[in-house]
Amino acid sequence: MLTCRQFLDELSDYLDEKTDPDLRSKLEQHISDCPNCWVICDTTKKTIRIYKGMDPYPIPADMHARLMTALEHKMAKKG
């Protein structure tokens, strides 16, 4: 039996259908037994479906510049 933590660790691969059949079966069993994980999975599926159906919306240039600066600072600290 999988724990909720194990389920969450595998959720992305599960939704991308990248899990092997045995693990997929265990994940689906967990979803059917655990209402909390079922809600997380269902909500995530719906969010992805909505996101994929949206047209791209460019962010304003000033926000893009601030984001890039913040990312550059973050990456510089990791290096």
Secondary structure, DSSP 8 states (H G I E B T S, - for coil): ---HHHHHHHHHHHHTT-S-HHHHHHHHHHHHH-HHHHHHHHHHHHHHHHHHTS------HHHHHHHHHHHHHHHHHH-
